[in-house]
Amino acid sequence: FSKKKYSTSVILAGIFGITGIHHFYVGRLTMGLFDLGLFIATMYCYINNHLLFAALFFVIDLLHTIIVTYLLLIGKYKDGQGKFITFPGQEV
């Protein structure tokens, strides 16, 4: 089992999900950079009035965040070392 706290991971994913902060917390640097990149691309396109691209990047980022948050909630998400981040009392 992972040493990363379940509650911290879920809260970070729920509040800062589209920025990828939760990935950095659990040790998944590549996934964190991917999420952060999508967030920056969304903001860049939005600020420069490229709304179609902004919407596309946002939808991809949002879907990814929803999937990861769901996996965290059910205890099926792995940290950077390949160990499950489990909720209290979960048996794998």
C-alpha positions in Angstrom: 0.0 0.0 0.0 1.1 3.6 -0.6 2.3 5.8 2.2 0.4 8.7 0.6 -2.7 9.7 2.5 -6.0 8.9 0.8 -7.8 11.9 2.1 -5.1 14.3 1.0 -5.0 12.8 -2.4 -8.8 13.0 -2.9 -9.0 16.5 -1.6 -6.2 17.8 -3.9 -7.8 16.0 -6.8 -11.2 17.5 -6.0 -10.1 21.0 -5.5 -7.1 21.5 -7.7 -7.8 18.6 -10.1 -7.4 20.4 -13.5 -4.0 21.8 -12.4 -2.6 18.4 -11.6 -1.4 19.1 -8.1 -2.6 15.7 -6.9 -0.3 14.0 -9.3 2.7 15.8 -7.9 1.6 14.9 -4.4 1.4 11.2 -5.2 4.7 11.1 -7.1 3.5 10.9 -10.7 5.5 13.7 -12.1 4.8 13.0 -15.8 1.1 12.9 -15.3 1.3 16.1 -13.2 3.2 17.9 -16.0 0.6 16.7 -18.5 -2.3 18.1 -16.4 -0.5 21.3 -15.7 0.3 21.6 -19.4 -3.3 21.2 -20.4 -4.3 23.8 -17.8 -1.8 26.3 -19.1 -2.8 25.6 -22.7 -6.4 26.1 -21.8 -5.7 29.5 -20.1 -3.4 30.6 -23.0 -6.0 29.8 -25.6 -8.8 31.4 -23.6 -6.8 34.6 -23.0 -5.9 34.9 -26.7 -9.5 34.3 -27.7 -9.0 30.8 -29.3 -12.1 29.6 -27.6 -12.5 26.3 -29.6 -9.0 25.2 -28.6 -9.5 26.4 -25.0 -12.7 24.3 -24.8 -11.0 21.3 -26.3 -8.1 21.4 -23.8 -10.4 22.0 -20.9 -12.7 19.1 -21.8 -9.7 16.7 -22.1 -8.3 18.0 -18.8 -11.7 17.7 -17.1 -12.3 14.2 -18.3 -8.9 13.1 -17.2 -9.4 14.7 -13.8 -12.8 13.0 -13.3 -11.4 9.6 -14.2 -8.4 10.0 -11.8 -10.6 11.3 -9.0 -13.0 8.4 -9.5 -10.1 5.9 -9.4 -8.8 7.6 -6.2 -12.3 7.4 -4.6 -12.6 3.7 -5.2 -9.0 3.0 -4.2 -7.7 1.9 -7.6 -5.2 4.6 -8.3 -1.5 4.0 -7.9 1.2 6.4 -6.7 4.5 7.0 -8.4 5.9 3.8 -6.9 3.1 1.6 -8.3 1.4 1.1 -4.9 -2.4 1.6 -4.5 -3.6 4.7 -2.6 -6.3 3.0 -0.5 -9.1 4.3 1.6 -9.0 3.3 5.3 -10.0 -0.4 5.8 -9.7 -1.3 2.1 -8.4 -4.7 1.2 -6.7 -5.2 -2.1 
